[in-house]
Structure formats: structure tokens, C-alpha cells
Amino acid sequence: MSSRQTIKKVLNSSVVLVEDDTGVERVLLGKGIGFGHKPGDTVPPNAPDRIFVPLPDDDRQHLTELLAAIPPGYIELTREIVALAADEGLDLDPHIYLALTDHLHFAAERTRQGLRVANRFTWEMRTLYPAQWTIGVRSVELLWERLGVQLPEDEAANVAFHLVNADTGAEQADPMRVVQLLNSVLQIVTHTTSARFDEDDLHKARFISHLQYFAERLFSGKLLTSTDDFLYTQLAGRYPRAVDAAGRIATYVRQTYGAEPPNEEIAYLALHIARVAPE
């Protein structure tokens, strides 16, 4: 990137918000890039190991807030995971740095709270996407080695799923159908819970990220099919309002799209609803 990059904001030791000579803003990731710098400083043109992530206008504020709120160790871990993916020949959208960093941090938080979220899609991910699965397994190992957080091995499937969705060559669902679904779900959540979303709300961005994956599974006919209701039962006791809202979403999906979300899908929706609308 040849134009001069000026620091607008230091988010943490590994992330700064920069602006080039034309006024375009980007997130710049680099180990220690935030140390000793302040707004107005120019980024050295030959700084090693830099990664620029574009910021669309509608994502700029909540993405920068997200990165500022997450410890730098998770950002560095994501950089290492993406490097492993590049070694395997995967061409990933730059926003993987944001989505995967948030996911790893959230997974660690759940683990510390003693909330186990099993991934029943593990077999399919291991079988259909072996390269991504292998990277996911290594990611779980690295999380333990680098940050001392021990996740179950099936968390590898979640990492693999992020890699698959970030693949620039992957087929995507009809964007209009996805948008319509997301809007309807957000209306259901706001009408049945305490959640109130602003346009630049960080929690809204995280929730929509999960809904996008749900939409991909719904419109590709690959909703989770496990009959194991352990997570659903666990959440029903801890987050009854979130489970009720998720059930209403399931009813909407059944009536609108003719698909029957199983309790496992409802449980995953409830888990994320509980995050944006505490009981």
C-alpha cells in the first residue's frame, strides 16, 4: 500500500485505526503497532507484518469498538490462524480477522462461565472441509498454548466454519433473502426482549454475524439435525426469555420458509439473544 497512512486512533497494542491521503479509513493490525504511537503519527512505510482491513461505512464504528474491547492476545492468535490458512492456499476475506477474533474471545468467555456449547456439526465440518478442520484443531491448541484457555475439540468446527464462510470463492445465499430474514428476526427480538439495537450497536453486529450463519444453513437446507436437547434444556432454565424469543423465531421460519428448526438451532439462537438481552 503506497499512500501514506496516518494514525487516527490507537485501539490497543496490536490495532490502530489509520487514514490514507485520500481519506479512506482502515484497521491496521500488527504486533506492537500501537505501542509508542498516538493520533497524527505516520505509520512507517516498511513496518513488518502489517495487515490492513477495510472498513465499510456501515461497519466502521462497531468494528473498531469490537477490536478495542478485545484483549490483543486474541487478535494476535487470529493473525496466526489466518497465516495457517494462507499456507493451506485459502483465500480469505479480510473481515475474517474481525469475525474470528470476536468468536474466539466469546468462546473463551463462555468457557470461563462454565457454559459448554457443543457443536453438533463437527462430523460434517471434519468430513467436508478437512483443511479448515485441521486449522481449527490447531487453533484450539494455540488458544491453550498462547492464552491458557482450554476449549473442547469440537470448537475446531466453529473455527472451520468461520474459515469456510470467509472463503472468497464460497457460494453465498441470496443476499435479499438473508436481509429479509435478518430484519424479521431483529424485529422479533426487539418486540419480545429487552434488546434495543442502535444502527452502530456492537451487540447488534455480533448477533447479526451469527444470524448470517444461520441464514446460510437455512437457505442451503443444512440446518442442524441433532436430537440432543441438552443445550436447549440448559438454556431454558437459565435464559427463559431468550429461549422464548428463539422459539418465536423458529415459528416465523416454519411459517415463512417451511423449515423446522430443531431445538439445537433454537438453542444457538437463544444463546446469542441472551447475550444482547440479559434476563
HUKA-V739456 format. One record per residue. SS is DSSP state (H for helix, E for strand, C for the rest). Layout:
ss:SS
ss:SS
//
This chain:
ss:C
ss:C
ss:C
ss:C
ss:E
ss:E
ss:E
ss:E
ss:E
ss:E
ss:E
ss:E
ss:C
ss:C
ss:E
ss:E
ss:E
ss:E
ss:E
ss:E
ss:C
ss:C
ss:C
ss:C
ss:E
ss:E
ss:E
ss:E
ss:E
ss:C
ss:C
ss:C
ss:C
ss:C
ss:C
ss:C
ss:C
ss:C
ss:C
ss:C
ss:C
ss:E
ss:C
ss:C
ss:C
ss:C
ss:C
ss:C
ss:C
ss:C
ss:E
ss:E
ss:E
ss:E
ss:C
ss:C
ss:C
ss:C
ss:C
ss:H
ss:H
ss:H
ss:H
ss:H
ss:H
ss:H
ss:H
ss:H
ss:H
ss:C
ss:C
ss:H
ss:H
ss:H
ss:H
ss:H
ss:H
ss:H
ss:H
ss:H
ss:H
ss:H
ss:H
ss:H
ss:H
ss:H
ss:H
ss:C
ss:C
ss:C
ss:C
ss:E
ss:C
ss:C
ss:C
ss:H
ss:H
ss:H
ss:H
ss:H
ss:H
ss:H
ss:H
ss:H
ss:H
ss:H
ss:H
ss:H
ss:H
ss:H
ss:H
ss:H
ss:C
ss:C
ss:C
ss:C
ss:C
ss:C
ss:C
ss:C
ss:C
ss:H
ss:H
ss:H
ss:H
ss:H
ss:H
ss:H
ss:C
ss:H
ss:H
ss:H
ss:H
ss:H
ss:H
ss:H
ss:H
ss:H
ss:H
ss:H
ss:H
ss:H
ss:H
ss:H
ss:H
ss:H
ss:H
ss:C
ss:C
ss:C
ss:C
ss:C
ss:C
ss:C
ss:H
ss:H
ss:H
ss:H
ss:H
ss:H
ss:H
ss:H
ss:H
ss:H
ss:H
ss:H
ss:E
ss:C
ss:C
ss:C
ss:C
ss:C
ss:C
ss:C
ss:H
ss:H
ss:H
ss:H
ss:H
ss:H
ss:H
ss:H
ss:H
ss:H
ss:H
ss:H
ss:H
ss:H
ss:H
ss:H
ss:H
ss:H
ss:C
ss:C
ss:C
ss:C
ss:C
ss:C
ss:C
ss:C
ss:C
ss:H
ss:H
ss:H
ss:H
ss:H
ss:H
ss:H
ss:H
ss:H
ss:H
ss:H
ss:H
ss:H
ss:H
ss:H
ss:H
ss:H
ss:H
ss:C
ss:C
ss:C
ss:C
ss:C
ss:C
ss:C
ss:C
ss:C
ss:C
ss:H
ss:H
ss:H
ss:H
ss:H
ss:H
ss:H
ss:H
ss:H
ss:C
ss:H
ss:H
ss:H
ss:H
ss:H
ss:H
ss:H
ss:H
ss:H
ss:H
ss:H
ss:H
ss:H
ss:H
ss:H
ss:H
ss:H
ss:H
ss:C
ss:C
ss:C
ss:C
ss:C
ss:H
ss:H
ss:H
ss:H
ss:H
ss:H
ss:H
ss:H
ss:H
ss:H
ss:H
ss:H
ss:H
ss:H
ss:C
ss:C
ss:C
//
